[in-house]
Amino acid sequence: MIDLYFAPTGNGLRATVALEEAGLPYQIHRLDLYKGEQHSPGFLKINPAGLIPVIVDPDGPGGKPLILNQSGAIVLYCAEKSGRFIPADAATRALAMQYFVQAASDISGASMTIFRLEVTAPEKSTANVDYFKKRLKDAFLVCEQALQGNEYLVGELSVADLMLYPSFALRRSLVEDDEAYSNLHRWADNMASRPSVQRGMAYAG
């Protein structure tokens, strides 16, 4: 049984979606980030960075316990452990990693910056928020183009889709009524219809 240390952020939801899709048994330990529980001595022993998500797998590689943080690393670990979501074809796999990294960097970074500017920054700036919203929408357009004629980002369900979906679901309102993102909306509706994704995203509430 994998222990997941979790909060309902985009990063945390990537972990629950990946664990559910991979069919790996896990139990959740919720942390209240607003109360600072991620900085408690007990949690810092697991992840000195004080960040979620973290998984503790008692049956890691070679049967040895593994502690792993960073949502992208967790998504990849779940995919490798289950033997799914990493394309066998080398070219398709390379593209999956391209969109995986884009979701982990450009998209997640812009989304997190918007949150910090709107919620936690000591000084608020509408212009700065709008700038990062545009950056996020531009990154979504790259995914929109990849989904032209494709059910998933690289044609088959991969780590790229698992990495992207929670971030898009939480920021979908930015492009909700924009027909320029029609493929992305179709893809998101398809992802949202998957029972495993539904179970993983249920922790968002």
ABEGO torsion letter per residue (X at the ends): XBBBBBBBBAAAAAAAAAAAAAGBBBBBBBBBAAAGAAABAAAAAABAAGBOBBBBBABBBGGBBBBBBEAAAAAAAAAAAAGBGBBABAAAAAAAAAAAAAAAAAAAAAAAAAAAAAAABABBBAAAAAAAAAAAAAAAAAAAAAABGBABAAGBBBAAAAAAAAAAAAAAAAAAABAAAAAAAAAAAAAAABAAAAAAAAAAX
